[in-house]
Amino acid sequence: MSLFKARDWWSAALGEGEEFDQGCLCVGDVDNSGSGHDKVVVGSYMGMLRIFFPHVSKSSEAGVADAQLLEVQLQNAIIQVEVGKFVSCSELLHLAVLHPRKLSVYSVSGTAGNVEHGDQYQLKLVYEHNLKRTACNMTYGTFGGVTGHHSLCIQSMDGMLMFFEQDSYSFGRFLPGFLLPGPLIYNSRTDSFLTVSSARQLESYKYETLAVATEAESRQDPDQPVKTGGKRLTPDWTFVLGEQALDLSVPSFSHSSSSIFVLGERNLYCLRDNGQIRFMKKLEFSSSCFLPYASVTDGMTNLLLGNHTNMLLVYQDVTLKWVAQLSFVPVAVRIANFPELKGVVVSLSSEGHLLCSYMGTDPSFFSTPKVDAREADYEQVDAEMKKLQKFIRDATRTQDILPKPDAEEDLTLKAAVSSSVDSPSQALIQDINGLPIPSVTIQVKVKASSVVSSCKLSVAVQPPLAVTQDQFVLEPMGVGSSTVVKFSAFLNGRCPPADLTGDITVSYSSPTGVPRVLQSRFSLPLLLVCVPSSPAKSTKFKITVDTNQPPVDLNAIFPEFSEKSEDKDGSTLALQFLSGAKVTVVASKTSQRYRIQSDSFEDMWLVVKELVQRFDEHFAKLGVQDFKKSFSGPLPLQEYFLSVDRHFQLRVSAQQYQDLLSERAVQFRAIQRRLLTRFKDKTPAPLQNLDTLLDATYSQVMTLAEAAEENRSLLEEAFVRLRSATHLLVLLLSLWHGLTPDQTAILEATLLPLLQDSPQLGWEESCDAAVSHLLRSCLSRSSKDQATSLAQAGGPLLSLPRDTARLKKHITLLCDRIGKGGRLTLASEANAPVPAQVQNLAAPGGVEPIAEGPGGGEELELQQEATKFIKKKQPSKKVKKDKDSKEKKEVSKEPSASTVTEEAGGAEEPVKEAKKEKKESSKEKKESKRESSKEPKESKKESSSSKEKKESSKEKKDKDKEGKEASKESGDKKVPRKSSVKVKEKKKEPEVEDG
């Protein structure tokens, strides 16, 4: 609990649907008990008058009932309540209640009870005044310096001040220049009345001036002459505020500090009795109420100030001393003394929340126990120390980055999926290939255990699944209230989904204003995406799952498909996906095997997953403890790589479409500029077919845009299929080697690092980086490789690879390492200090690549040697001719409008390009001659094994030279392609080995 929060001492909720305002609260010894303890009097606009005597009780409900002394329903609305000496010839306190058209004065008396029900209180009417004008507010005091009793002054809505001395009406006066009523207060030190007029200025009227002014029988026209027998009413002094005042207060607890406090909308004013300002405080919030009270420092005054941000601030003059958080916006605040606690802050909200609170902290009554002077048992202390150290080690090893949930949440979330499909279906697509698309209703129940607000519920499902509505705005919820939200899910694409689960997220604000998020997950049924069908006899892909239990009836495992299934013996089940292939499950009658077969490798994923899950549930219900399932292999890596290649080719096509679109857009804008120049020219000139070229370029841009959009939809579908294939591969790996759930989760996070593809970051490079990390860390063959991976900092930027050979090689190596007993873990096993010989590997260039086989190191050295002589070998004529012919074919496939633009704009650019190509080719010849002269020297150094370090340094220099030359060549606009196919292959090989 925060220190800056009002401590709840006693609270009560007053009625339902009632309204309260500034004058509806007062405190005082209204029953004249003589103990000096205050009672809380509350009146509402609904005419309900309540009197409380708060005290602490064990149960909150009993405490409110015991503390309530009186509750009376009056006929009219209660505008203001005050406690004072309003009856002549009596020193007792009475209660004055102001209604819109009536002023009533009551006496409150209590009778001691003889039974356990307690005392009995009565409200007795002493006198009342019927008002001719609608009242707004009132004030009381010793008007005219009379002591012993209090008089009352009521301000009407039309600006008339009506004065009452006990049970008799004295006189009435109209305020000059009145438009709207403002707050009214009596200053006993100067015997004057203070109010804030519609001119936004504080005005002071002497009681003597009001008494001798013109009688206000009826409002007169200011243009008419004043009646004789009285003076025109003028204020004693005025002070311009410049804003509307919310409340006035004249504290009378100290005669030395003669101050008048005015609470404005944005400022707090303190004036002397003669109208001179003492100080002014600019407020940074919208205030709601205030109350000055006595300060322990002489000459200072403390103030309680409530605002619309649920804060209660304590000021000592202009200095902020304390801030307390309330659970509501206070409209009235008072200070009261009770038997158990003095100086309690009593606050009231407009909805009827009555709170008695105090500030600071709860007193501590803890006393330190005496320490025993026994000798310490060192063996026991040592055992406890080891136990604590073990806890610390376990806590530091676990990589739990998510915060642990609280014991009790503010909200609880329950999602229920209907077991039957909707009728009619809510799907956007009515049918696919003649098969109707069903939909399923999901019902979400949100229940609150505390008051929450700003609730928003969002639903997310994986494409191609969709929902009828994914965003809901919920109403504010109270304690114990609940809300039910319904929506439907359906298939909205041309391929089966990779995941049938959906996520529900609820964001809300807690009672203290802290934003919170609650998440839940639901699973959609398999019948949403497939229907029963006839079995397929010949298929391309097959998977066999082994168990250690006798075969079961498939109709009992899949009851929702058993009614329409053609096979009644339960050994065969065929499912036709609405937007995919047919999948057949065959149970062996003699062995304990199940075969899943289909013409699509990816579509088998959902069926295999459901089959394995339902096996677990079926045998768990039967009480089988040792049920095991396995996959005997081999892994269908080649089938999986087909999905990888298709996804990669579509990504490459998307990049090519993007490049072509940018080229055609640049060309289109260049033609537009030239046409605009021709049209603006004063002397007309021929267009030279620029308009035809513009039309052709525009048609090319539109065609490329449509093709890019179609490729994007195909890429989304391919990524969904790739996710399905990856899930299936992970499941088969876990069945093959019996991986634990934690290891399966690590493997799934490695092979599926992304839920969506993006042009900046794709699946191939992310998966390759994750697999490479596992091969270097937990799946490395030696502790030296693992320490090397820990010493390595960072890596190259992830970008679209040139092909998928390296990724395939790493995935194959990952499966091989897992098959040989590799253990997947995220906890760092290298907690021991790194050896000195391994620390040297942390230097740049010292990290070794992944060792992929027994001859991997030697093969890598040969490839690195080959990279040194890349520029020495000139491309052969045969390869060069083949490459030129390929480039010509690629150019001829796409309509090239660049040659037309060069003809239209002049032949200057091709000449410049030809010159650049000649210069670059001459540079390359010179560099090749220099490197050929260095070749025999380097070959001699390679023969001696004692000079390997010098060779590695020269290799670095050569590589740096090549990098600089490559960066120079890439900076030019066009680069002649003269490297051979063999050179390209040798450039790729070392990259496969890199991490």
Buried (B, 14 or more C-beta within 10 A) or exposed (E): EEEEBBBEBBBBEBBEEBBBBBBBBBBBBBBBEEEEBBBBBBBBBBBBBBBBBBBEBEEEEEBBEBBBBBBBEBEBBBBBBBBBBBBEEBEBBBBBBBBBBBBBBBBBBBEEEEEEEEEEBEBEEBBBBEBEBEBBBBBBBBBEEEEEBBBBBBBBBBBBBBBBBBEEEBBBBBBBEBEEBBBBBBBEEBBBBBBBBBEBBBBBBBBBBBBEBBEBEEEEEEEEEEEEEBEEBEBBBBBEBEBEBBBBBBBEEBEEBBBBBBBBEEBBBBBEBEBEEBEBBEBEEEBBBBBBBEBEEEEBBBBBBBBEBBBBBBBBBEEEEBBBBBBBBBBBBBBBBBEEBEEBBBBBBBBBBBBBBBBEEEEEEEEEEEEEEEEEEEEEEEEEEEEEEEEEEEEEEEEEEEEEEEEEBBBBBBBEBBEEBBEEBBBEBEEBEEBBBBBBBBBBEBBBBBBBEEBEBEBEBBBBBBBBEEEBEBEEBEEEBEBEBEBBBBBBBBBBBBBBEBBBBBBBBBEEEEEBEBEBEBEBBBBBBBBBBEBBEEBEBEBBBBBEBEBBBBBEBBEEBBEEBEBEEBBBBBBBBBBBBBBBBBBEEEEBBBBBBBBBBBBBBBBBBBBBEBBEEBBEEEEEEEBEBBBEBEBBEEBBBBBBBBBBBBBBBBEBBBEBBEBBBEBBEBBEEBBEEBEEEEEEEEBBEBEEBBEBBEEBBEEBBEBBEEBBEBBBBBBBBBBBBBBBBBBBBBBBBEBEEEBBBBBBEBBBBBEEBEEEBBBBBBBBBBBBBBBBBBBBEEBBBBBBBBBBEEEEEBEBBEEBEBBBBBBBBBBBBBBEEBEBBBEEEBEEEBEEEBEEBBEEEEBBBBBBEEEBEEEBEEBBEBBBBBBEBBBEEEBBEEBEEEEEEEEEEEEEBEEBBBEBBEEEEEEEBEEBBEEBEEEBEEBBEEBEEEEEEBEEEEEEEEEEEEBEEBBEEBBEEBEEBEEEEEEEEEBBEBBBEBBEEBBBBBBBBEB
